């Protein structure tokens, strides 16, 4: 077991995307240290069991937020495409 993990390694361990890891770092759910352009996560900062019922809930929330953003940004265009 390593002391520090990159965001890619953490994503693989947690079964989520790198973007999700970055979002969790930004929101404070995962503590990370920044070195230059890269983040490194200590093994003690990683959640122990990510693949629980909560992870599906997180994915659903991420999906809902993504859909809301797309509709907000491209709603008019989507309506026009739907009318064709």
C-alpha positions as CSV (number, residue, x, y, z in Angstrom):
1,X,0.0,0.0,0.0
2,X,1.4,3.4,-1.0
3,X,1.4,6.5,1.1
4,X,0.2,8.8,-1.7
5,X,-1.9,8.2,-4.8
6,X,-2.4,10.3,-8.0
7,X,-5.9,11.3,-9.0
8,X,-5.9,8.5,-11.7
9,X,-4.9,5.9,-9.2
10,X,-7.5,7.1,-6.7
11,X,-10.2,7.1,-9.4
12,X,-9.4,3.4,-10.3
13,X,-9.5,2.4,-6.6
14,X,-12.8,4.2,-6.0
15,X,-14.4,3.1,-9.2
16,X,-15.2,6.6,-10.3
17,X,-13.9,9.0,-13.0
18,X,-10.9,11.4,-12.5
19,X,-13.4,14.2,-12.9
20,X,-15.4,12.9,-9.9
21,X,-12.2,12.7,-7.9
22,X,-11.4,16.3,-8.8
23,X,-14.9,17.4,-7.9
24,X,-14.6,15.7,-4.5
25,X,-11.3,17.3,-3.9
26,X,-12.8,20.7,-4.8
27,X,-15.8,20.2,-2.4
28,X,-13.6,18.9,0.4
29,X,-14.9,15.3,0.4
30,X,-11.4,14.1,-0.3
31,X,-8.3,15.8,1.1
32,X,-5.4,16.2,-1.3
33,X,-2.1,18.1,-1.6
34,X,-1.3,20.0,-4.8
35,X,2.2,19.7,-6.2
36,X,2.5,21.9,-9.3
37,X,-0.3,20.9,-11.6
38,X,-1.0,17.6,-9.9
39,X,-2.9,16.5,-6.9
40,X,-1.8,13.7,-4.6
41,X,-4.1,12.0,-2.1
42,X,-2.8,10.3,1.0
43,X,-4.0,6.8,1.6
44,X,-5.6,7.9,4.9
45,X,-7.8,10.5,3.0
46,X,-9.3,7.9,0.6
47,X,-12.8,6.7,1.6
48,X,-12.5,3.0,2.6
49,X,-15.6,1.6,1.0
50,X,-16.7,3.6,-2.0
51,X,-18.9,1.0,-3.7
52,X,-21.9,1.3,-1.4
53,X,-25.5,2.5,-2.0
54,X,-24.2,6.0,-1.5
55,X,-22.0,5.8,-4.6
56,X,-25.1,5.1,-6.8
57,X,-26.7,8.1,-5.2
58,X,-23.7,10.3,-6.0
59,X,-23.7,9.1,-9.6
60,X,-27.4,9.9,-9.9
61,X,-26.9,13.3,-8.4
62,X,-24.0,14.0,-10.8
63,X,-26.1,12.9,-13.7
64,X,-29.1,15.1,-12.7
65,X,-26.8,18.1,-12.3
66,X,-25.3,17.4,-15.7
67,X,-28.7,17.2,-17.3
68,X,-29.8,20.4,-15.6
69,X,-26.7,22.2,-16.9
70,X,-27.2,21.0,-20.4
71,X,-30.9,22.0,-20.4
72,X,-30.0,25.4,-18.9
73,X,-27.2,26.1,-21.5
74,X,-28.8,24.5,-24.6
75,X,-32.5,24.4,-23.8
76,X,-33.5,26.6,-26.7
77,X,-31.4,24.6,-29.2
78,X,-32.8,21.3,-27.9
79,X,-36.4,22.6,-28.3
80,X,-35.6,23.7,-31.9
81,X,-34.1,20.3,-32.6
82,X,-37.1,18.5,-31.1
83,X,-39.5,20.5,-33.3
84,X,-37.8,19.3,-36.5
